[in-house]
Amino acid sequence: MVNETQLRVGLCGIGLEAYWSQFAGLEQRLRGYVAEMAARLRRPGVEVVDLGLIDSAQRSREAGHQFRREDIDVLFLYVTTYALSNTVLPLVQRAGVPVIVLNLQPEPAIDYSAFNRLEDRTAMTGEWLAFCSACPVPEIANLFARARIPFHQVTGVRNEADTVREVEQWLAAARVKAALAGARLGLMGHYYSGMLDIMTDVTLVSIAFGTHIELLEVDELSALCAAAGEADILRRLAEFNEAFDVQIDCPHEELRRAARTSIALDEFVRWNGLDALAYYYKGSGNVANEDTMSSIILGTSLLTAHHIPVAGEYEVKNAMAMKMMDLMGAGGSFTEYYAMDLNEDLILMGHDGPGHIAIAEGKTKVRPLEVFHGKVGRGLSIEMSVKHGPVTLLSVAEDAETRFKLVVAEGECVAGPILEIGNTNSQYRFPLGARRFVEAWNAQGPAHHCAVGVGHVASTLAKAAALMGIGFRQVC
């Protein structure tokens, strides 16, 4: 189970047709820069529709139609030299996708001495025009503002490390947007009664992100559990021993229950074509359903590690947050903060239920629990800490102005004692300090769950929010 979204990226350079006959070699030089960018963007999972250099209003209209036919997800508009704004408008209007303006010079600066030693003033002008990418950007920005076309900018040098990194972040952000728009989020069961903060209008989720919502029955999963064969159960038990550190006090019958439900979950996900899942169900009064729901944690943890993030407590918004983090390769484990260590200025965060075992510090332990606190049943649970090092927290929060906003914080997961209670739990340090972090995070009004991923990815999340037209708030 892997993310197979194919991102379709449109790329073109813009210039002025009148220059090509006046300045020998200029057109070929600028086309080379665009081709170089196409090669940088192209990779497995990314198809680049490269239309070369657009240099007239007529060519702009044709290119806009071609981009629309090619169904691109995002457009990189490479400003190679001065270009008329009427070369841009038809192209962007017809393409109808988010636009990233690449304002990139060939070098950090013109070599003034070498430039002024050129004996031919026409050659001098041609060299100057190759550095002239900044010139038309105000004209283009004015046009976009008046046409109410959102746009984003990368300004710098074509092969500079900062420029390359920023282009990579925009590419990753575009992939997040495109993947969410094509994703299927399964909702199984119902909300945890009384958690008003997590209750969400799922129609708005589809409107804001384009994600398809599939409402699912626990009974279907229970039926699949009953159909699990002995050979499959034995194979899954072996897989558990590979993936987890199964503690010696885990009853064999509980492991078999978990294996059976894990097999059923995989089939459930395949049958319904799911890219993510949020669930909660008591199963009270129905033996089969209660048995299914109390043996779900190991299977949902494996799914999460295999790019099908699973959020407990029917946390729709957090399933979306986990999926975003997963798409960026950061993981995305279900968590919440539940205590502070004010002696060490740390935040303790974790949760019961599934975790992202692929971003665990060491091997994830499996422990038996006599009670699932606040929930029905008993069975096996997992215990893990997130990998020590830089981390990012992400909450998809509801927002009055933009429907949703991304609330983000960058910090560090640190080594230290964890609570051995059969839950995911980690210690985190944030640059604001524990007290100020808690207050600043709460001030954004998120739900009490969030996703934690490895690495600092706030810059990419900011770009994803911009492409999706939702809000963004970075706490630290």
C-alpha positions in Angstrom: 0.0 0.0 0.0 1.8 3.1 -1.2 0.8 6.6 -2.3 0.5 6.5 -6.1 -0.7 10.0 -6.9 0.8 11.2 -10.2 1.4 14.9 -10.0 1.1 16.7 -13.3 3.2 19.9 -13.4 2.9 22.5 -16.0 6.1 24.5 -16.9 6.8 27.2 -19.4 9.1 30.1 -19.7 8.0 33.6 -20.9 9.9 36.0 -23.0 9.4 38.6 -25.8 9.4 37.3 -29.4 10.8 40.6 -30.7 14.1 39.9 -29.0 15.1 36.7 -30.8 16.0 38.3 -34.1 17.8 41.2 -32.4 20.1 39.3 -30.0 21.9 36.2 -31.3 21.8 33.2 -29.0 19.4 34.7 -26.4 16.4 32.6 -27.2 18.4 29.3 -27.1 20.0 30.4 -23.8 16.7 31.0 -22.2 15.1 27.9 -23.6 18.0 26.0 -22.0 17.2 27.4 -18.6 13.6 26.2 -18.9 14.7 22.8 -20.0 17.1 22.6 -17.1 14.1 23.4 -14.7 12.0 20.7 -16.4 14.8 18.1 -15.7 14.9 19.2 -12.1 11.1 18.9 -11.6 10.8 15.5 -13.4 11.0 12.4 -11.2 9.0 9.2 -10.4 5.5 10.3 -9.5 5.8 13.7 -11.2 5.0 14.2 -14.9 6.2 17.5 -16.3 4.3 19.2 -19.2 7.0 21.4 -20.6 5.8 23.9 -23.2 9.2 25.7 -23.6 9.2 29.4 -24.1 6.0 31.3 -24.6 6.7 34.7 -26.3 3.4 36.0 -27.7 -0.2 36.5 -26.9 -1.2 33.9 -29.5 1.2 31.3 -28.2 -0.1 32.1 -24.7 -3.6 31.2 -25.6 -2.5 28.0 -27.3 -0.4 27.0 -24.3 -3.3 27.7 -21.9 -5.5 25.3 -23.9 -2.8 22.7 -24.0 -2.2 22.9 -20.2 -6.0 22.5 -19.7 -6.1 19.5 -22.0 -3.1 18.0 -20.1 -5.0 18.4 -16.8 -2.1 19.9 -14.9 -2.2 20.4 -11.1 0.1 23.4 -10.8 1.9 25.8 -13.1 5.5 26.9 -12.8 5.9 30.2 -14.8 9.6 30.8 -15.4 10.2 34.5 -16.1 13.4 34.3 -18.2 13.6 37.9 -19.3 11.2 40.8 -19.9 7.8 39.7 -21.2 4.6 41.5 -21.8 1.8 40.8 -19.4 -0.6 39.9 -22.2 1.7 37.0 -22.8 0.7 35.7 -19.3 -3.0 36.4 -18.9 -4.5 34.0 -21.5 -2.1 31.3 -20.4 -3.0 31.5 -16.7 -6.7 32.0 -17.2 -7.1 29.0 -19.4 -4.8 26.7 -17.3 -6.9 27.5 -14.2 -4.5 26.1 -11.6 -2.3 27.6 -8.9 0.7 29.6 -10.3 4.2 29.8 -9.0 6.3 32.6 -10.6 9.9 31.7 -10.9 11.9 34.9 -10.9 15.4 33.4 -11.3 18.6 35.1 -12.5 21.3 33.0 -14.2 23.9 34.2 -11.6 23.8 36.2 -8.4 24.9 39.3 -10.2 26.1 40.6 -13.5 29.9 40.6 -13.9 30.1 44.4 -14.4 33.7 44.5 -15.5 33.3 41.7 -18.0 30.1 43.2 -19.2 31.5 46.6 -19.8 34.5 45.1 -21.7 32.2 43.8 -24.4 32.8 45.8 -27.5 29.4 45.3 -29.1 26.6 47.2 -27.4 24.0 44.9 -29.0 25.8 41.9 -27.3 25.8 43.9 -24.1 22.1 44.4 -24.3 21.5 40.7 -25.0 23.6 39.8 -21.9 21.6 42.3 -19.8 18.3 40.8 -21.0 19.4 37.4 -19.9 19.5 38.8 -16.3 16.3 40.7 -16.7 13.8 38.3 -15.1 13.0 40.7 -12.2 11.9 43.4 -14.7 8.4 42.2 -15.7 7.4 40.6 -12.4 5.7 43.8 -11.0 3.8 44.1 -14.3 2.7 40.4 -13.9 1.8 40.9 -10.2 -0.3 44.0 -11.1 -2.2 42.0 -13.7 -2.8 39.0 -11.3 -4.0 41.4 -8.5 -6.5 43.1 -10.8 -7.6 39.8 -12.3 -7.9 38.3 -8.8 -5.6 35.4 -9.7 -3.6 34.2 -6.7 0.1 33.6 -7.3 3.2 32.7 -5.5 6.9 33.6 -6.1 10.3 32.0 -5.9 13.0 34.8 -6.3 16.7 34.0 -6.5 19.4 32.4 -8.7 18.5 29.4 -10.9 21.0 26.8 -9.3 21.3 28.3 -5.9 20.7 26.0 -3.0 18.0 28.2 -1.4 16.2 28.4 -4.7 16.4 24.6 -5.3 15.1 24.0 -1.8 12.2 26.4 -2.2 11.2 24.9 -5.6 11.3 21.4 -4.0 9.0 22.6 -1.2 6.5 24.0 -3.8 6.6 20.7 -5.6 5.9 18.8 -2.4 3.1 21.2 -1.5 1.5 20.7 -4.9 1.7 16.9 -4.4 -0.1 17.3 -1.1 -2.9 19.3 -2.7 -3.2 17.0 -5.6 -3.2 13.8 -3.5 -5.8 15.1 -1.1 -8.0 16.1 -4.0 -7.9 12.5 -5.3 -8.0 10.8 -1.9 -10.7 8.7 -0.4 -11.2 9.1 3.4 -13.2 6.4 5.1 -15.3 7.2 8.2 -16.2 4.1 10.2 -18.5 4.3 13.2 -19.3 7.7 14.8 -17.8 10.5 16.9 -16.7 10.0 20.4 -19.7 11.4 22.3 -19.1 14.8 23.9 -15.9 15.7 22.0 -17.4 18.8 20.4 -14.0 20.1 19.1 -13.5 17.2 16.7 -17.0 17.2 15.2 -16.7 18.5 11.6 -18.9 19.2 8.7 -17.5 16.6 6.2 -19.1 18.4 3.3 -16.7 21.3 4.0 -13.8 18.8 4.1 -14.7 17.8 0.5 -15.2 21.4 -0.6 -11.9 22.7 0.9 -9.6 19.7 0.1 -11.5 17.9 -2.7 -11.3 14.7 -0.6 -14.0 12.0 -1.2 -15.7 10.9 2.0 -16.8 7.3 2.2 -19.1 6.3 5.1 -18.5 2.8 6.2 -20.1 0.1 8.4 -18.3 -1.7 11.3 -20.4 -4.7 10.4 -18.5 -5.0 7.1 -15.2 -5.2 9.0 -16.6 -7.7 11.4 -17.7 -9.9 8.6 -14.2 -9.8 7.1 -12.8 -10.7 10.5 -15.0 -13.9 10.6 -13.7 -14.9 7.1 -10.0 -14.7 8.0 -8.3 -18.0 7.3 -5.9 -19.9 9.5 -2.9 -19.7 7.1 -3.4 -15.9 6.8 -3.6 -15.5 10.6 -0.3 -17.5 11.0 1.4 -15.3 8.4 0.2 -12.1 10.1 1.4 -13.3 13.5 4.9 -13.7 12.0 4.6 -10.2 10.5 3.7 -8.9 14.0 6.9 -10.4 15.4 8.9 -8.6 12.6 7.2 -5.2 13.0 6.7 -5.1 16.8 8.5 -5.9 20.0 5.8 -8.2 21.3 6.0 -8.4 25.1 6.1 -11.8 26.8 2.9 -11.1 28.8 0.8 -10.7 25.6 -1.7 -13.6 25.6 -1.5 -15.8 22.4 -5.3 -15.6 21.9 -5.1 -11.7 22.0 -2.4 -11.8 19.3 -4.6 -14.1 17.2 -7.5 -11.7 17.6 -5.3 -8.8 16.6 -4.0 -10.7 13.6 -7.4 -11.6 12.4 -8.6 -8.0 12.6 -5.4 -6.8 10.9 -6.1 -9.1 7.9 -9.6 -7.9 7.7 -8.5 -4.3 7.9 -6.2 -4.7 4.9 -9.1 -6.2 2.9 -11.5 -3.5 4.1 -9.1 -0.8 2.9 -8.5 -2.5 -0.4 -12.2 -3.2 -1.1 -13.1 0.5 -0.3 -10.1 2.0 -2.0 -9.1 4.0 1.1 -6.2 6.4 1.4 -7.0 7.2 5.1 -9.4 6.2 7.8 -11.0 7.7 10.9 -12.9 5.4 13.2 -14.6 5.0 16.6 -17.2 2.5 17.6 -18.2 1.0 21.0 -19.7 -2.1 19.7 -21.7 -2.5 22.9 -24.5 -5.1 22.7 -22.9 -6.7 19.6 -20.3 -9.3 20.5 -18.8 -9.5 17.0 -18.4 -5.7 16.7 -17.0 -5.3 20.2 -14.5 -8.0 19.5 -13.5 -6.3 16.2 -13.1 -2.9 17.7 -11.1 -4.0 20.8 -8.6 -5.8 18.6 -8.0 -3.1 16.0 -4.9 -1.3 17.3 -2.0 -3.4 15.8 -3.7 -3.6 12.4 -4.4 0.2 12.2 -0.8 0.9 13.3 0.5 -1.3 10.4 -1.8 0.5 8.0 -0.5 3.9 9.2 3.1 2.8 8.6 2.0 1.6 5.1 0.8 5.1 4.1 -2.9 4.6 5.1 -3.0 6.8 8.2 -5.7 5.8 10.7 -7.1 8.3 13.2 -8.9 7.1 16.3 -11.9 8.7 17.9 -13.4 9.5 14.5 -11.0 12.5 14.2 -11.7 13.5 10.6 -9.5 16.6 10.7 -6.6 14.7 12.2 -6.9 12.0 9.6 -6.4 14.8 7.1 -3.4 16.1 9.0 -1.8 12.7 9.2 -2.3 12.2 5.5 -0.6 15.5 4.7 2.4 14.6 6.9 2.6 11.2 5.3 2.6 12.6 1.8 5.6 14.7 2.7 7.5 11.7 4.1 7.3 13.0 7.6 5.1 10.3 9.1 2.2 11.7 10.9 1.3 9.9 14.1 -1.9 10.5 16.1 -1.2 12.4 19.3 -2.3 15.0 21.8 -0.5 16.7 24.7 -1.6 15.4 28.0 0.9 16.7 30.6 3.8 19.1 31.2 7.1 18.4 32.8 7.8 21.9 34.1 11.0 20.8 35.9 12.5 20.0 32.5 10.4 22.5 30.5 8.9 19.7 28.3 5.6 18.7 26.9 4.4 15.1 27.2 2.4 14.0 24.2 0.9 10.7 23.1 -2.4 8.8 22.7 -4.0 5.4 23.0 -4.8 3.4 19.9 -2.8 3.3 16.6 0.6 5.0 16.1 3.0 5.5 13.2 5.4 2.7 13.9 7.7 3.7 11.0 8.7 6.9 12.9 9.2 5.2 16.2 12.4 5.5 18.3 13.4 1.8 18.3 10.9 -1.0 17.9 7.3 -0.4 19.0 6.3 -2.5 22.0 3.0 -4.5 22.2 1.4 -4.6 25.6 -1.8 -6.2 26.9 -4.3 -3.8 28.6 -7.1 -5.0 30.9 -9.0 -1.8 30.1 -9.0 0.7 27.3 -9.5 3.9 29.3 -12.7 5.7 28.3 -13.5 3.0 25.8 -15.1 -0.4 25.7 -13.1 -3.6 25.9 -9.6 -4.9 26.5 -6.8 -6.3 24.4 -3.5 -5.4 22.9 -2.1 -1.9 22.6 1.2 -0.3 21.4 3.8 1.7 23.2 6.3 3.9 21.4 8.1 7.2 21.3 8.6 9.2 18.2 12.2 9.3 16.9 14.4 11.7 18.8 15.2 14.8 16.8 13.4 17.6 15.0 9.6 17.2 14.7 6.6 19.2 13.4 3.1 19.2 14.9 0.2 19.8 12.6 -3.5 20.4 13.4 -6.1 21.0 10.7 -8.3 23.5 12.6 -11.6 25.0 11.6 -11.4 28.7 10.7 -14.3 31.2 10.2 -12.6 33.0 7.3 -11.0 30.2 5.3 -13.0 27.2 6.4 -9.9 25.5 7.6 -6.4 26.5 8.7 -3.2 24.6 9.3 -1.8 25.2 12.8 1.9 24.2 12.9 4.7 24.1 15.5 8.3 23.0 15.1 10.2 21.5 18.0 12.3 18.5 19.1 11.5 15.0 20.4 14.0 14.4 23.2 15.3 11.3 25.0 13.9 10.7 28.4 11.7 8.4 30.4 8.3 7.6 28.9 5.2 6.3 30.7 5.0 2.5 30.2 1.2 2.4 29.9 0.7 0.8 26.5 0.2 4.1 24.7 2.3 6.2 22.3 4.1 8.8 24.3 7.0 11.2 23.8 8.7 14.2 25.4 9.0 17.3 23.3 10.8 20.6 23.7 9.7 23.8 21.9 11.6 27.0 21.5 8.8 29.0 23.3 9.1 26.9 26.4 6.4 24.6 27.8 4.1 27.2 29.3 4.2 29.6 26.4 3.9 26.9 23.8 0.7 25.5 25.4 -0.9 29.0 25.6 0.1 29.9 22.0 -1.1 26.6 20.6 -4.4 26.8 22.4 -4.9 30.4 21.3 -5.3 29.1 17.7 -8.4 27.1 18.7 -7.4 23.6 17.4 -9.1 20.4 18.3 -7.2 18.6 21.0 -5.6 16.0 18.7 -2.8 16.7 16.2 -0.4 14.9 14.0 3.3 14.7 14.8 5.9 14.0 12.1 9.7 13.9 11.9 11.7 16.8 10.6 10.9 20.5 10.3 8.4 20.8 7.5 6.5 24.1 8.4 7.7 25.8 5.2 6.3 23.1 3.0 3.0 23.1 5.0 2.7 26.9 4.6 3.0 26.4 0.8 0.5 23.6 0.8 -2.0 25.9 2.7 -1.4 28.7 0.2 -2.1 26.4 -2.8 -5.2 25.1 -1.2 -6.5 28.5 -0.3 -6.7 27.8 3.5 -5.2 29.6 6.5 -1.8 29.0 8.0 -0.5 29.8 11.5 2.9 28.8 12.8 3.1 28.9 16.6 6.9 28.3 16.7 
